[in-house]
């Protein structure tokens, strides 16, 4: 190799090796640091997964007492009429109380004229209302809170179908719910 360039200046070949070694050392240090950070994060997520698995197993193992009433027992709890204003107030409450005020999508459709969703025949005075919710939110716990709040309401809601999917960090839910009223004349 030449020791002098075309202009007559001495070529120092040692600087290039020092730069290469220095860059290699920096890249190796950054790579080691990134692997350490990712390993710590993985261990943290695995610990969280174990905690969630234990909680889920505990919930599955505990027996919850359920009380079922015959239709004759609960038909007296049905209101005699239901207005759209009452339903919309319920839906607005559910939206805000479940934390979905900023949900990307919160739509519902109400069908006042539907058939009996059950196999069992009910009295002719019972009317059925079908409500379809389409909800898109960034937190899946909002859907869980929504359902729990609906169950705890004074109005009787029957959840017929619940489809939930996760897509790119969003939770998309489609819920079909029925509510009832007993169209009788009270004197």
C-alpha positions as a printed Julia matrix, in Angstrom:
187×3 Matrix{Float64}:
    0.0     0.0    0.0
    1.07    3.53  -0.64
    2.2     5.7    2.23
    1.69    8.98   0.37
   -1.4    10.15  -1.54
   -1.33   11.83  -4.97
   -0.83   15.25  -3.39
    2.19   14.12  -1.44
    0.51   13.99   1.92
    1.24   11.06   4.22
   -1.66    8.56   4.5
   -2.41    7.5    8.04
   -3.94    4.02   7.89
   -4.34    3.63  11.64
   -7.24    6.17  11.93
   -9.53    4.08   9.78
   -9.04    1.01  11.96
   -9.65    3.07  15.11
  -12.9     4.42  13.65
  -14.06    0.94  12.67
  -13.25   -0.46  16.12
  -14.92    2.52  17.81
  -18.11    2.12  15.71
  -18.14   -1.62  16.39
  -17.87   -0.97  20.14
  -20.73    1.55  20.05
  -22.97   -0.75  17.99
  -22.19   -3.67  20.3
  -22.97   -1.58  23.41
  -26.27   -0.31  21.97
  -27.27   -3.81  20.89
  -26.47   -5.21  24.35
  -28.48   -2.41  25.99
  -31.49   -2.99  23.67
  -31.45   -6.73  24.37
  -31.39   -6.01  28.11
  -34.35   -3.61  27.86
  -36.35   -6.06  25.76
  -35.53   -8.93  28.15
  -36.71   -6.86  31.14
  -39.9    -5.96  29.3
  -40.51   -9.59  28.34
  -40.03  -10.73  31.95
  -42.45   -8.04  33.13
  -45.09   -9.11  30.59
  -44.63  -12.77  31.52
  -45.15  -11.89  35.2
  -48.32   -9.96  34.27
  -49.51  -12.94  32.22
  -49.02  -15.26  35.2
  -51.02  -12.92  37.43
  -53.84  -12.74  34.88
  -53.82  -16.53  34.46
  -54.12  -16.99  38.22
  -56.98  -14.49  38.41
  -58.76  -16.16  35.5
  -58.34  -19.62  37.0
  -59.63  -18.33  40.33
  -62.72  -16.87  38.65
  -63.36  -20.1   36.77
  -63.02  -22.19  39.93
  -65.35  -20.11  42.08
  -68.95  -21.07  41.76
  -71.38  -18.22  41.43
  -74.89  -18.72  42.65
  -77.47  -17.93  40.0
  -81.14  -17.51  40.66
  -83.58  -18.11  37.85
  -87.16  -16.93  38.08
  -90.07  -18.16  36.07
  -91.67  -15.73  33.66
  -94.76  -15.62  35.87
  -92.62  -14.25  38.71
  -90.95  -11.5   36.72
  -93.68  -10.44  34.32
  -95.03   -8.13  37.01
  -91.66   -6.32  36.97
  -92.07   -5.44  33.29
  -93.09   -1.82  32.73
  -96.45   -1.2   31.05
  -94.8     0.93  28.35
  -91.36    1.96  27.17
  -90.56    5.2   25.38
  -87.62    5.95  23.13
  -86.61    8.76  25.51
  -86.27    6.27  28.38
  -84.18    3.94  26.24
  -81.96    6.74  24.95
  -81.38    7.96  28.52
  -80.36    4.41  29.51
  -77.99    4.18  26.54
  -76.46    7.58  27.29
  -75.93    6.55  30.91
  -74.32    3.26  29.82
  -72.02    5.09  27.4
  -70.71    7.58  29.93
  -70.64    5.33  33.01
  -68.71    2.6   31.2
  -66.03    5.07  30.08
  -66.92    5.11  26.39
  -67.47    8.85  26.15
  -64.58    9.09  23.72
  -65.32    5.82  21.9
  -64.49    5.84  18.2
  -67.94    4.45  17.44
  -71.05    4.07  19.56
  -74.17    3.35  17.53
  -77.4     1.64  18.37
  -80.53    0.71  16.48
  -83.86    0.08  18.16
  -86.53   -2.13  16.62
  -89.86   -1.82  18.43
  -91.65   -4.55  16.5
  -89.89   -7.9   16.89
  -91.03  -11.42  17.67
  -90.46  -13.37  20.85
  -86.71  -14.2   21.11
  -87.4   -17.19  23.41
  -88.54  -20.72  22.73
  -91.16  -20.44  25.46
  -94.46  -18.76  24.65
  -95.26  -15.68  26.7
  -98.57  -13.88  27.17
  -99.84  -11.87  24.18
  -99.54   -8.63  26.16
  -95.73   -8.85  26.35
  -93.97   -6.71  23.73
  -90.34   -7.11  22.72
  -87.79   -4.45  21.79
  -84.57   -5.39  20.04
  -81.53   -3.13  20.43
  -78.37   -3.59  18.38
  -75.19   -1.88  19.6
  -72.09   -1.38  17.45
  -69.22   -0.14  19.59
  -65.57    0.54  18.79
  -63.33    1.54  21.67
  -59.64    1.49  22.54
  -60.08   -0.29  25.89
  -61.68   -3.76  26.12
  -62.64   -3.18  29.77
  -65.16   -0.59  28.58
  -67.21   -3.36  26.95
  -67.1    -5.43  30.15
  -68.17   -2.39  32.2
  -70.93   -1.66  29.68
  -72.38   -5.18  30.06
  -72.09   -5.16  33.87
  -73.82   -1.78  34.11
  -76.58   -2.99  31.8
  -77.16   -6.03  34.0
  -77.31   -3.86  37.12
  -79.93   -1.48  35.69
  -83.55   -1.45  36.87
  -84.82   -2.35  33.42
  -84.67   -6.0   32.42
  -82.27   -6.54  29.52
  -81.73   -9.89  27.87
  -78.37  -10.14  26.08
  -78.96  -12.39  23.09
  -75.59  -12.08  21.32
  -72.23  -10.52  22.05
  -69.42  -10.57  19.48
  -66.13   -8.94  20.45
  -62.97   -8.76  18.36
  -59.63   -7.04  18.77
  -58.2    -5.3   15.74
  -55.09   -3.06  15.7
  -55.48   -1.98  19.32
  -59.21   -1.38  19.02
  -62.0    -3.42  20.53
  -64.99   -3.87  18.24
  -68.21   -5.16  19.8
  -71.58   -6.04  18.33
  -74.27   -6.62  20.95
  -77.9    -7.69  20.47
  -80.11   -6.98  23.47
  -83.83   -7.37  24.14
  -85.99   -5.55  26.64
  -89.64   -6.07  27.36
  -92.8    -4.38  28.46
  -96.18   -5.74  29.37
  -98.81   -3.81  27.46
 -101.64   -3.97  29.92
 -104.07   -1.36  31.13
 -103.6    -0.63  34.82
 -106.65    0.85  36.57
